[in-house]
């Protein structure tokens, strides 16, 4: 069963038959293959005959003979109609040698409507852009949002909720948010109905395969142990100020010598594989990016718990990660804010709109905790919306123009 993901399919639908290559990029197991299947279904619903739709998944072993541009081109020519419109959907296209030349050829010919997916950010930044600059549209695909998690949980009953109507998905939002928080948003976890321990094991397997296939192998990294240590350190410090020099210094204190440039290269490889994303700091008053103490967030927060298990000590950073990813899904450009000596967790911009957001587990622990979270927002004098987002059960007030909202409610809110 295919569960609709309208956040992406509405964009895909707008570009059907447009004279540009549609490129879906994102981490492995985020659901790109299902989106291509949904695209093929959309084409059929629009009346496209089956013999004019070609869907190929290059993660499949049976396609090994087609992993070169020339072989794939010959295959397409041999099985597709010789004239008229055709639709070519290529999943994990980076597995095809010189794939960019093939895609360019199909686009230049003019009769093929081409859709490709890939799990490597250089799909756009170098290889593809070199050949078809200005003739593609990029769609970033993420693991499930909390809203999507609820839709998938309703469609796939789970053993731990009895399987009858899946009332936990439809009625108990807080229970489902707890599961989402602890297990992450990879679609396959919800579809399989895994218990929490099995979900963590499955996410750990996704992490390991991503490191090996999309980072270690692609970049020919030889010091596997050091690379894995840098990756683990990064995921263990989600939401904390970060630098390659700081990582190198920490590893040196653990009697593991590595220079900061090597660490920087490893971080770049992880980012290229969509494991992590660097988020720069932004001086709100000076309206300029700052070069130090950026932060990193992961493509899916389930990776953190899969590696280290659930811990309240990491909860603040994981909650930040969830909010950051939700903003990115919705098209916001997100940075870490600095206002004088204070820090605002997120400054999010989209077109002419802006949001200021603080994320915390609670502001009810003490008056000092509340002041600490509210003070950076109170220093900002413009009229853009300001939020404090927490897990506090009664969070629904507005004080001095600052809205205090529960994180699950914010994730389901359609007003931003």
N, C-alpha and C positions, 0 to 999 in steps of 0.2 A: 504494500500500500504506500502510495506517495502522499505525504503531507505537504500541503501548499506552504510556501514561504513567501508571502506577498511582498515583503520588504525588498526581495531581490527580483521576483518574477514580474512585478510591475515595471521595473526598469528594463528587464529583458524584453518584455512585450513591446515596449516603446521603440525598440531598435530592430525588431524583426524586419528583414528585407532592407534595412538601411545600408548604404554602401560603405560599411566599415566592419572590421572584425570585432566580434564581441569577446572580451577576455575576462574570464572569471578567475581571480587569484585569491589565495588564502591558504591557511595551514592544512595539512593532511587531515582527513576525516572530519572536515568542517561541513561537509554536505555538498561539495561542488558536483560530484557525480550525480547525486539526486537532482540537483538543479538542472543539469543537462538533460536528465530523463524527463523532468517537468517541461523543459523547453521542447523536447521532441513531442511530448503529449500536447503542448500548446499548438505546435505546427499541425499536428493531425486534426485538432479541433478546428483549425482554420482552413481545413480542406486540402492540406498538402498530401499527396499520395505517398504511401509507405516506401515505394521504390525510389523516391527522390530524397529520402532522409537517410543519412549514414551516421551511425553512432559508433565510435571506436574508443575503447578504454585501454590505454597503454600500460596500465598496471597488470593486465591479463597476460599470462604466459603465452597463450595461443597467438598473440600478435607479435611475437618476437621477430618474425620474418618481415614485418612491416616497419621496423624501427630505423629506417633511413628515409630521407625525403624522396629519393628516387623510387624506392619500392612502394612507398605509400601513394605517391602520385600515380604510378602504374596501376595500383589496386583500385584507386578511385575511378580512374578512366575505364577500367575493365568491368566494373559492376554498376556504375551509375549511368543513367540515360545520356546519350551522346549530345543532346541539345536540350534547351529549356532550363528553367531554374532548378538548382539542386541545393541541399542543405547539409553541410558537413559539420559534425560535432565531434571534436577530438578531446578526449579526457586525459589529463596528465601528459600534455603534448611535449613537455620538455624531455620525455624519454625517447623522443625520435631525433636521431642525428640530423642536424641542419633543418629542423622543423620550420625555422623562421623563413627559409627560402621557399618551402612548400606553401606556407600560409600566404606569403607575399604573392606567389604565383596564382593561387586560387583567388585572392582578392583582386589582382590585376586583370585576370581573365573576365571578371565581372558577372558571371552567371552563378557563382557559388555564394551563398550566405553562410559565413563561417563563424563557429563558436568554439572557443578553446578554453581549457582550464589548465592551471599549473600551480604547483606548490612551492614556487620559488620567486622571490620578488624581482629578480633580474629578468624574468619573463618580459617585463615592461621596460625596466630601467635601462637595459642595454640591448639584448638580442633582438627583441621584437621591434622596439622603437627604431632601431637602426634601419630596418627594412620597410616598415609601414608607418613612419612618423606621420601623425595627423590623420591616419585612416583606421583607428581603432578606438573603442570605448572600453574603459576599465571598470569592472564591478568587483569591489572587495567583498569577499564572502567570509563570514565569521561563524564560529560555533554558535549554538542557539542562544538567543536572548532569553530572558525569563518569560516573556510573553510567548515566544516560540516553544520553550520548554513546556508550558502549560498545554499548548496545542498538541504537542507530540505525546505528552503524558495522557491526554484524553483519548488519543487515537490508539495507544499501545498500553493495554492494562498491565499492571505489575503484580507480581505475586504478593508483595508485602502490603498491598491494599485490597487484596481479595479478588481482584479481577472483575468485579461486578460493577460495571458502570464507572469504575475508576473515580469514585467520589473525591478522593484526595486531590485529584487534578482539577476538578470542576468546582469544588466547594471549599477546600481548605488550602487557601493560597499560602498561608504561613508554613504549613507542613511541606508544601512543594518547594517553597523558597529555601527551606532548610536543606532539602535534598539537592536542589540546584547549587546552593552554597558549598556543600560538601563534596559533590560529585562532578560539578562542572557542566559544560554545555555541549559536549560532543554528541551529535545526534544518535550515533550508534548505541550509546549508553542507555538512552531512554528507550529506543526501539527494542533493545534486547531485554529490558526490564531487569537489569542487574541489581543485586543487592549492593550495598555501599562498598564492601570489601572487594567484590568482583569488579565493580566500576573502577575503583582505584587501580586495580591490576590491569584492566583494559586500557586506561588512560596512560599508565606507565609504559605499556607496550607501544602506544602511539608515540610517546615521547622518545623512546629508544629508537624506533624505526625512523623517526624524523631526523634524529641526530646522525644516524648512520647513513641514510640515503641522501638527505638533503644538505648535510653539513660536512661530516667527516669525508665521505667519498667525493663529493663535488669539489671540495677544496683540498683534497689530498692531505688532510691533517694527519700527521704521523704520531704525535704525542696524544694518543686517545685519552689516557688517564688525566692529563692536565686539562684537556679540553672539557672533559666531563666535570672536572672540579670547578672550572670557571662557570660552566652552565649551571651547576647545582648552586654555587654561591649566588649567582644572579637571581635564580628563582627563589632562593631563601631570603633575598633582600628586596623583594618587590615593594615598591612604594618608598624605599629609603634613598636618600641622596647617594649618588653613585659616580664612580670614575674608574677608568682602567688602572690608574696609578693606585687607587685605594684597594682594588682587587689584588693587584700584584703585591702590595705591601702586606695584605692579610695572608696571602699564600706563603709569602716569605716567612711570616711569623709562625707558620705551620711547617716550616722547613721544606717548602716546595718552591724552588726558585723559578720565576718566569718574569720576563720584562713586560713593561706596560704596553709596548706596541704589539706584542704577541697577544696579550689580553684583548686589546682593541680589535685585532683581527678576528679573534674568536667571537667577540660580541657581534661584529659585523656579519659573520657567518650564521650566527643564531638569528639575527634579524632578517637576513636574506631568506632563511627557511621559515619565517613567520612564527618562530618560537617566542621572540621578544620584540618589543618596539621601544626605541628611545624617545623619551618625552622631554623636551627642553624646558628650561625655566624662562619666565617672562617677567620683566620689570613693569608692573602695571603703571607706575608713575612715570617712568622714563620711556615707556612704550618701546622697549627694545629687548631682544633675546639676550640671555646671559650665557656665558660660555662654560660655567662651572656647575657642578652638582646637579646634573640632570637626573631623571629617574628612569627606570625601566619597568614596563608592565608586560605580562604574558598574554598570548593570544587567547588562552582560556585558563581561568583560575583553577580549574580542576587539575592542571599540571602540578601546581604547588602542593596540593594535598596528596596527589599520587606519589610524589617523591618523598615527602616528609611526614605524611599523616596529618590528621587534623590537629590544630593547636590554637588555643585562644590567643597565644602570643602573636600569631601571624594573621589574626582575624582582621585587624585594621587595614593591613596592606591588601588582603584579599578583597575586602569590601571596596577599597579604592579601585582595585583592578576591575571589579564588576561595573562600577560606575563609569570608569574610563572607557571600557569596551562598549558600553551602551551608547555613550556619546558618540564614539567613532562610528558605530553602526548607523546612527541617525544622521551622519554627515557633518558632525561638528569637528572643527579643528581644535585640538586640545593641547594646552600647555600648563606647566606648573606656574602659579602666580607668586610674585614677590611684591609686597607692599611695605616699603621701609624695611624694618627688621622682621616683619611677620610674613608668613607663607600662607597662600591660599592654595588648597589642594589642586583645583582645576580652574583655569580660565578657558572657556569654550566659546569659539566664534563660528558663526555660520552666516555668510552674506553680511548683512548689517546688524544681525542679532548677536548678543553676548550673554553668557551665564557665568556667575561666580559660584563655586561649589566647595563646601567643606564636607568631608566624610569622616564619621567617627562611629565607633561601636555604640557609644552612649554619651549624652551630655548630662545625665542625671546622677552621675557618681558623686559630684560635689559642685558647689558654686564655682570653684576654680576651674573645673573641667568645662563648664558651660562658657565661662568668660574666655577661656583659651580658644574655643572653637568659634565663638562669635566675634571676638575682637578683630581678627584680620578683615572680616567682611565689613565691620562697622567703620573701619578706616577708609573704605572706598566710597567716594562721594558721588559717583555717577548713579544713574537711575536704572541700570540693567538689573534683571532678576538675580537675587542672591538666595542660596539654599544652604541649610545645614541638614545633612542626610544621616540618619542613624537607624539603629534597630529598636529604639525606644518605642514601646507599644502605644503610647498616647501621643506620639509626635504628630501634631496637626496645627500648631499655632504659628502666628506671624508676629514677630517682635521687631520694631524699628525697620520694617520693610524686609526683614530676613525671614524666609519661610522655613520652618522646621518640619521635615517630612520623613516618614518611614521609607526605608530603602526599597522594600517590595512595592510600595505604592508609587514611588518615583519611577521605577522600572516599567510600570504599567500605565503611566501617565501619558496622555496624548497631547499635552499642552506645550511641550517644548520641542 
